[in-house]
Amino acid sequence: MDPKTSVDTFERALEIERACSEEEVLALLRRSLAGYGLSACLVTGLPPREDRLWYRHVLLNDWPEGWYRRYSTSDHYRHDPCAAHCRATAEPFAWSDVVRLPLPPKARLVMDEAGDFGLRAGLCIPLHAPFRRPAAVTLAGEEADLRPASRCALQILALQAHRRLARSATESPDAVESCLSEREREVLRWTAVGKTAWETSCILGISEHTVHTHLRNLRRKLDAANIVHAVVEALCRQEIQL
């Protein structure tokens, strides 16, 4: 992701963080996702596949009404290959990655029927963080721009939307364990604009191992699932500015 795209994406993430309601989060997401050919999203927890009350874990539902009804009444959650893959991995993945796998008939049916409702392409962002229940954000549409830079931007927006909605659900903001050190802020600022650990080490005159140590520590302090999540958290808490 180029620096301008990075800044634009972080600005959108900050707008989501400042949203006053679920409706505003949804409106901001819709506006952002439209630029990538995406028209539907679902932000939800990931209970076991046997949980017939899975819908109680949904934080935001912007699926087409007909598809959500079909999904619910057909018990598709038990057989949804994307939900299963989200529980098994922490890496974002495209629906096409799942469709190419040898799927059982009921799992194949879930994907085929999603297409019948205009959801033929999508991106799933699993969210696994220490001491938190697993969750996921699913973004979908008729066609989707899922190039690497687009995936990175969508991941940032998805992480921020989940954080904002989860905070509303618990009615208590997450607390930062402690403020970042000035060196950690420097490392994170350079990481946010696309520098690798090696490039950051050269810029700051420290070893690459030290950079990785700082990144590990600041992820812990910000309770972030990954470095992208850490950048968003730091921006929202005004630990760093770009």
C-alpha positions as YAML, in Angstrom:
chain: A
units: angstrom
residues:
- id: 1
  name: MET
  ca: [0.00, 0.00, 0.00]
- id: 2
  name: ASP
  ca: [1.47, 3.36, -1.03]
- id: 3
  name: PRO
  ca: [1.78, 6.13, 1.57]
- id: 4
  name: LYS
  ca: [-1.22, 8.14, 0.27]
- id: 5
  name: THR
  ca: [-3.47, 5.07, 0.29]
- id: 6
  name: SER
  ca: [-2.22, 4.23, 3.79]
- id: 7
  name: VAL
  ca: [-3.09, 7.70, 5.10]
- id: 8
  name: ASP
  ca: [-6.52, 7.65, 3.41]
- id: 9
  name: THR
  ca: [-7.27, 4.25, 4.91]
- id: 10
  name: PHE
  ca: [-6.19, 5.28, 8.39]
- id: 11
  name: GLU
  ca: [-8.33, 8.40, 8.14]
- id: 12
  name: ARG
  ca: [-11.35, 6.22, 7.30]
- id: 13
  name: ALA
  ca: [-10.50, 3.97, 10.22]
- id: 14
  name: LEU
  ca: [-10.41, 6.99, 12.51]
- id: 15
  name: GLU
  ca: [-13.86, 8.02, 11.28]
- id: 16
  name: ILE
  ca: [-15.15, 4.57, 12.19]
- id: 17
  name: GLU
  ca: [-13.54, 4.83, 15.62]
- id: 18
  name: ARG
  ca: [-15.31, 8.13, 16.24]
- id: 19
  name: ALA
  ca: [-18.70, 6.90, 15.02]
- id: 20
  name: CYS
  ca: [-21.45, 7.51, 17.55]
- id: 21
  name: SER
  ca: [-23.66, 4.56, 16.65]
- id: 22
  name: GLU
  ca: [-23.86, 1.21, 14.89]
- id: 23
  name: GLU
  ca: [-25.76, 2.92, 12.09]
- id: 24
  name: GLU
  ca: [-22.92, 5.38, 11.56]
- id: 25
  name: VAL
  ca: [-20.35, 2.57, 11.55]
- id: 26
  name: LEU
  ca: [-22.41, 0.81, 8.90]
- id: 27
  name: ALA
  ca: [-22.75, 3.95, 6.78]
- id: 28
  name: LEU
  ca: [-19.00, 4.57, 6.91]
- id: 29
  name: LEU
  ca: [-18.26, 0.94, 6.04]
- id: 30
  name: ARG
  ca: [-20.67, 0.96, 3.11]
- id: 31
  name: ARG
  ca: [-19.07, 4.10, 1.71]
- id: 32
  name: SER
  ca: [-15.57, 2.65, 2.04]
- id: 33
  name: LEU
  ca: [-16.39, -0.83, 0.75]
- id: 34
  name: ALA
  ca: [-18.17, 0.43, -2.35]
- id: 35
  name: GLY
  ca: [-14.82, 1.53, -3.75]
- id: 36
  name: TYR
  ca: [-13.69, -2.10, -3.73]
- id: 37
  name: GLY
  ca: [-16.81, -3.53, -5.37]
- id: 38
  name: LEU
  ca: [-18.16, -4.82, -2.06]
- id: 39
  name: SER
  ca: [-21.79, -4.41, -1.04]
- id: 40
  name: ALA
  ca: [-22.29, -6.60, 2.04]
- id: 41
  name: CYS
  ca: [-20.58, -7.22, 5.35]
- id: 42
  name: LEU
  ca: [-21.01, -9.26, 8.50]
- id: 43
  name: VAL
  ca: [-19.13, -8.65, 11.76]
- id: 44
  name: THR
  ca: [-19.56, -11.57, 14.11]
- id: 45
  name: GLY
  ca: [-18.13, -13.84, 16.75]
- id: 46
  name: LEU
  ca: [-17.16, -17.40, 15.83]
- id: 47
  name: PRO
  ca: [-18.92, -19.83, 18.17]
- id: 48
  name: PRO
  ca: [-18.52, -23.60, 17.59]
- id: 49
  name: ARG
  ca: [-20.23, -24.88, 14.46]
- id: 50
  name: GLU
  ca: [-22.76, -26.78, 16.58]
- id: 51
  name: ASP
  ca: [-24.03, -23.58, 18.20]
- id: 52
  name: ARG
  ca: [-27.52, -23.08, 16.78]
- id: 53
  name: LEU
  ca: [-27.69, -19.65, 18.42]
- id: 54
  name: TRP
  ca: [-24.70, -18.37, 16.43]
- id: 55
  name: TYR
  ca: [-26.70, -15.30, 15.39]
- id: 56
  name: ARG
  ca: [-26.51, -13.99, 18.96]
- id: 57
  name: HIS
  ca: [-22.80, -13.33, 18.32]
- id: 58
  name: VAL
  ca: [-23.46, -11.05, 15.33]
- id: 59
  name: LEU
  ca: [-22.33, -7.45, 15.95]
- id: 60
  name: LEU
  ca: [-23.27, -6.02, 12.56]
- id: 61
  name: ASN
  ca: [-25.38, -7.62, 9.83]
- id: 62
  name: ASP
  ca: [-25.40, -6.01, 6.40]
- id: 63
  name: TRP
  ca: [-26.02, -9.12, 4.35]
- id: 64
  name: PRO
  ca: [-28.88, -9.05, 1.83]
- id: 65
  name: GLU
  ca: [-32.06, -9.77, 3.79]
- id: 66
  name: GLY
  ca: [-32.96, -12.76, 1.63]
- id: 67
  name: TRP
  ca: [-29.54, -14.33, 2.04]
- id: 68
  name: TYR
  ca: [-29.49, -13.86, 5.80]
- id: 69
  name: ARG
  ca: [-32.92, -15.48, 6.04]
- id: 70
  name: ARG
  ca: [-31.86, -18.36, 3.80]
- id: 71
  name: TYR
  ca: [-28.59, -18.82, 5.70]
- id: 72
  name: SER
  ca: [-30.38, -18.89, 9.04]
- id: 73
  name: THR
  ca: [-33.30, -21.16, 8.14]
- id: 74
  name: SER
  ca: [-31.10, -23.65, 6.27]
- id: 75
  name: ASP
  ca: [-28.67, -24.08, 9.18]
- id: 76
  name: HIS
  ca: [-25.85, -23.01, 6.86]
- id: 77
  name: TYR
  ca: [-23.60, -21.92, 9.72]
- id: 78
  name: ARG
  ca: [-22.85, -25.54, 10.59]
- id: 79
  name: HIS
  ca: [-21.58, -26.16, 7.07]
- id: 80
  name: ASP
  ca: [-20.18, -22.75, 6.10]
- id: 81
  name: PRO
  ca: [-16.62, -23.41, 4.83]
- id: 82
  name: CYS
  ca: [-15.63, -19.76, 5.31]
- id: 83
  name: ALA
  ca: [-16.67, -19.80, 8.97]
- id: 84
  name: ALA
  ca: [-14.77, -23.06, 9.44]
- id: 85
  name: HIS
  ca: [-11.67, -21.61, 7.80]
- id: 86
  name: CYS
  ca: [-11.92, -18.46, 9.95]
- id: 87
  name: ARG
  ca: [-11.83, -20.64, 13.07]
- id: 88
  name: ALA
  ca: [-8.73, -22.42, 11.79]
- id: 89
  name: THR
  ca: [-6.57, -19.53, 10.57]
- id: 90
  name: ALA
  ca: [-5.58, -16.00, 11.55]
- id: 91
  name: GLU
  ca: [-4.80, -14.94, 7.96]
- id: 92
  name: PRO
  ca: [-7.30, -13.06, 5.77]
- id: 93
  name: PHE
  ca: [-8.46, -15.09, 2.78]
- id: 94
  name: ALA
  ca: [-10.59, -14.68, -0.32]
- id: 95
  name: TRP
  ca: [-13.68, -16.76, -0.90]
- id: 96
  name: SER
  ca: [-12.03, -18.04, -4.07]
- id: 97
  name: ASP
  ca: [-9.34, -19.66, -1.89]
- id: 98
  name: VAL
  ca: [-12.04, -21.70, -0.19]
- id: 99
  name: VAL
  ca: [-14.05, -22.50, -3.32]
- id: 100
  name: ARG
  ca: [-10.99, -24.14, -4.87]
- id: 101
  name: LEU
  ca: [-10.80, -26.64, -2.01]
- id: 102
  name: PRO
  ca: [-12.50, -30.06, -2.16]
- id: 103
  name: LEU
  ca: [-15.65, -29.17, -0.20]
- id: 104
  name: PRO
  ca: [-18.40, -31.47, 1.10]
- id: 105
  name: PRO
  ca: [-21.71, -31.06, -0.76]
- id: 106
  name: LYS
  ca: [-23.37, -29.02, 2.01]
- id: 107
  name: ALA
  ca: [-20.40, -26.67, 2.21]
- id: 108
  name: ARG
  ca: [-20.43, -26.25, -1.57]
- id: 109
  name: LEU
  ca: [-24.14, -25.46, -1.38]
- id: 110
  name: VAL
  ca: [-23.50, -22.59, 1.04]
- id: 111
  name: MET
  ca: [-21.11, -20.93, -1.42]
- id: 112
  name: ASP
  ca: [-23.34, -21.58, -4.44]
- id: 113
  name: GLU
  ca: [-26.40, -20.14, -2.75]
- id: 114
  name: ALA
  ca: [-24.50, -17.04, -1.62]
- id: 115
  name: GLY
  ca: [-23.84, -16.39, -5.31]
- id: 116
  name: ASP
  ca: [-27.57, -16.63, -6.01]
- id: 117
  name: PHE
  ca: [-28.02, -13.59, -3.78]
- id: 118
  name: GLY
  ca: [-25.31, -11.55, -5.51]
- id: 119
  name: LEU
  ca: [-22.44, -12.53, -3.23]
- id: 120
  name: ARG
  ca: [-19.98, -14.18, -5.59]
- id: 121
  name: ALA
  ca: [-16.69, -12.79, -4.31]
- id: 122
  name: GLY
  ca: [-15.58, -11.98, -0.81]
- id: 123
  name: LEU
  ca: [-12.86, -11.52, 1.76]
- id: 124
  name: CYS
  ca: [-12.84, -12.97, 5.28]
- id: 125
  name: ILE
  ca: [-10.74, -11.39, 8.03]
- id: 126
  name: PRO
  ca: [-10.41, -13.74, 11.05]
- id: 127
  name: LEU
  ca: [-9.76, -11.99, 14.37]
- id: 128
  name: HIS
  ca: [-7.85, -13.99, 16.94]
- id: 129
  name: ALA
  ca: [-6.37, -12.13, 19.91]
- id: 130
  name: PRO
  ca: [-5.14, -13.33, 23.33]
- id: 131
  name: PHE
  ca: [-7.86, -13.59, 25.99]
- id: 132
  name: ARG
  ca: [-10.61, -12.78, 23.48]
- id: 133
  name: ARG
  ca: [-13.17, -14.94, 21.78]
- id: 134
  name: PRO
  ca: [-12.50, -15.49, 18.07]
- id: 135
  name: ALA
  ca: [-14.39, -13.30, 15.64]
- id: 136
  name: ALA
  ca: [-14.44, -12.50, 11.95]
- id: 137
  name: VAL
  ca: [-15.43, -9.85, 9.45]
- id: 138
  name: THR
  ca: [-16.79, -11.01, 6.10]
- id: 139
  name: LEU
  ca: [-16.94, -8.62, 3.14]
- id: 140
  name: ALA
  ca: [-18.65, -9.65, -0.08]
- id: 141
  name: GLY
  ca: [-20.16, -8.51, -3.36]
- id: 142
  name: GLU
  ca: [-20.80, -9.42, -6.99]
- id: 143
  name: GLU
  ca: [-17.19, -8.65, -7.91]
- id: 144
  name: ALA
  ca: [-14.43, -7.48, -5.61]
- id: 145
  name: ASP
  ca: [-11.09, -5.73, -5.89]
- id: 146
  name: LEU
  ca: [-8.91, -8.00, -3.78]
- id: 147
  name: ARG
  ca: [-5.46, -7.00, -4.93]
- id: 148
  name: PRO
  ca: [-2.80, -7.11, -2.17]
- id: 149
  name: ALA
  ca: [-3.00, -3.37, -1.45]
- id: 150
  name: SER
  ca: [-6.80, -3.53, -1.36]
- id: 151
  name: ARG
  ca: [-6.73, -6.48, 1.01]
- id: 152
  name: CYS
  ca: [-4.45, -4.57, 3.35]
- id: 153
  name: ALA
  ca: [-6.77, -1.54, 3.37]
- id: 154
  name: LEU
  ca: [-9.86, -3.71, 3.87]
- id: 155
  name: GLN
  ca: [-8.20, -5.50, 6.76]
- id: 156
  name: ILE
  ca: [-7.55, -2.20, 8.52]
- id: 157
  name: LEU
  ca: [-11.16, -1.09, 8.08]
- id: 158
  name: ALA
  ca: [-12.49, -4.47, 9.21]
- id: 159
  name: LEU
  ca: [-10.35, -4.51, 12.33]
- id: 160
  name: GLN
  ca: [-11.47, -1.02, 13.28]
- id: 161
  name: ALA
  ca: [-15.14, -1.77, 12.65]
- id: 162
  name: HIS
  ca: [-14.98, -4.85, 14.86]
- id: 163
  name: ARG
  ca: [-13.19, -2.98, 17.63]
- id: 164
  name: ARG
  ca: [-15.72, -0.13, 17.56]
- id: 165
  name: LEU
  ca: [-18.72, -2.47, 17.56]
- id: 166
  name: ALA
  ca: [-17.27, -4.74, 20.24]
- id: 167
  name: ARG
  ca: [-16.64, -1.73, 22.45]
- id: 168
  name: SER
  ca: [-20.27, -0.68, 22.11]
- id: 169
  name: ALA
  ca: [-21.42, -4.21, 22.90]
- id: 170
  name: THR
  ca: [-19.48, -4.32, 26.18]
- id: 171
  name: GLU
  ca: [-20.01, -0.60, 26.95]
- id: 172
  name: SER
  ca: [-16.45, -0.32, 28.21]
- id: 173
  name: PRO
  ca: [-13.50, 0.89, 26.15]
- id: 174
  name: ASP
  ca: [-10.43, -1.30, 26.05]
- id: 175
  name: ALA
  ca: [-7.70, -0.02, 28.34]
- id: 176
  name: VAL
  ca: [-4.13, 0.40, 27.17]
- id: 177
  name: GLU
  ca: [-1.74, -1.53, 29.39]
- id: 178
  name: SER
  ca: [0.76, 1.31, 29.29]
- id: 179
  name: CYS
  ca: [1.88, 4.10, 27.00]
- id: 180
  name: LEU
  ca: [4.27, 3.28, 24.19]
- id: 181
  name: SER
  ca: [7.84, 4.37, 24.56]
- id: 182
  name: GLU
  ca: [9.17, 7.00, 22.17]
- id: 183
  name: ARG
  ca: [11.24, 4.36, 20.38]
- id: 184
  name: GLU
  ca: [8.19, 2.13, 19.97]
- id: 185
  name: ARG
  ca: [6.30, 5.08, 18.48]
- id: 186
  name: GLU
  ca: [9.15, 5.70, 16.03]
- id: 187
  name: VAL
  ca: [9.18, 2.05, 14.98]
- id: 188
  name: LEU
  ca: [5.42, 2.03, 14.54]
- id: 189
  name: ARG
  ca: [5.36, 5.28, 12.56]
- id: 190
  name: TRP
  ca: [7.85, 3.91, 10.03]
- id: 191
  name: THR
  ca: [6.02, 0.58, 9.88]
- id: 192
  name: ALA
  ca: [2.73, 2.41, 9.25]
- id: 193
  name: VAL
  ca: [4.14, 4.05, 6.09]
- id: 194
  name: GLY
  ca: [5.28, 0.73, 4.70]
- id: 195
  name: LYS
  ca: [8.87, 0.31, 5.86]
- id: 196
  name: THR
  ca: [10.13, -3.20, 6.54]
- id: 197
  name: ALA
  ca: [11.80, -4.14, 9.82]
- id: 198
  name: TRP
  ca: [15.19, -4.01, 8.07]
- id: 199
  name: GLU
  ca: [14.49, -0.57, 6.55]
- id: 200
  name: THR
  ca: [13.28, 0.72, 9.92]
- id: 201
  name: SER
  ca: [16.42, -0.59, 11.60]
- id: 202
  name: CYS
  ca: [18.59, 1.31, 9.10]
- id: 203
  name: ILE
  ca: [16.60, 4.53, 9.52]
- id: 204
  name: LEU
  ca: [16.74, 4.40, 13.33]
- id: 205
  name: GLY
  ca: [20.26, 3.00, 13.62]
- id: 206
  name: ILE
  ca: [19.22, -0.10, 15.60]
- id: 207
  name: SER
  ca: [19.33, -3.81, 14.84]
- id: 208
  name: GLU
  ca: [16.55, -5.58, 12.95]
- id: 209
  name: HIS
  ca: [16.15, -7.88, 15.97]
- id: 210
  name: THR
  ca: [15.49, -4.83, 18.16]
- id: 211
  name: VAL
  ca: [12.84, -3.61, 15.73]
- id: 212
  name: HIS
  ca: [11.05, -6.96, 15.94]
- id: 213
  name: THR
  ca: [11.25, -6.81, 19.73]
- id: 214
  name: HIS
  ca: [9.64, -3.36, 19.75]
- id: 215
  name: LEU
  ca: [6.91, -4.53, 17.39]
- id: 216
  name: ARG
  ca: [6.18, -7.52, 19.61]
- id: 217
  name: ASN
  ca: [6.03, -5.36, 22.74]
- id: 218
  name: LEU
  ca: [3.78, -2.68, 21.27]
- id: 219
  name: ARG
  ca: [1.35, -5.32, 19.95]
- id: 220
  name: ARG
  ca: [1.10, -6.61, 23.50]
- id: 221
  name: LYS
  ca: [0.63, -3.15, 24.98]
- id: 222
  name: LEU
  ca: [-2.10, -2.30, 22.47]
- id: 223
  name: ASP
  ca: [-3.72, -5.74, 22.71]
- id: 224
  name: ALA
  ca: [-3.49, -5.97, 18.91]
- id: 225
  name: ALA
  ca: [-3.97, -9.09, 16.83]
- id: 226
  name: ASN
  ca: [-1.26, -8.05, 14.35]
- id: 227
  name: ILE
  ca: [0.82, -5.06, 13.33]
- id: 228
  name: VAL
  ca: [-1.92, -3.56, 11.13]
- id: 229
  name: HIS
  ca: [-4.28, -3.68, 14.10]
- id: 230
  name: ALA
  ca: [-1.55, -2.09, 16.25]
- id: 231
  name: VAL
  ca: [-1.18, 0.85, 13.85]
- id: 232
  name: VAL
  ca: [-4.94, 1.48, 13.91]
- id: 233
  name: GLU
  ca: [-5.05, 1.25, 17.70]
- id: 234
  name: ALA
  ca: [-2.11, 3.62, 18.10]
- id: 235
  name: LEU
  ca: [-3.69, 6.15, 15.74]
- id: 236
  name: CYS
  ca: [-7.03, 5.99, 17.52]
- id: 237
  name: ARG
  ca: [-5.36, 6.45, 20.91]
- id: 238
  name: GLN
  ca: [-3.24, 9.28, 19.46]
- id: 239
  name: GLU
  ca: [-0.04, 7.45, 20.32]
- id: 240
  name: ILE
  ca: [1.22, 8.21, 16.80]
- id: 241
  name: GLN
  ca: [0.34, 10.59, 13.97]
- id: 242
  name: LEU
  ca: [1.06, 10.25, 10.26]
...
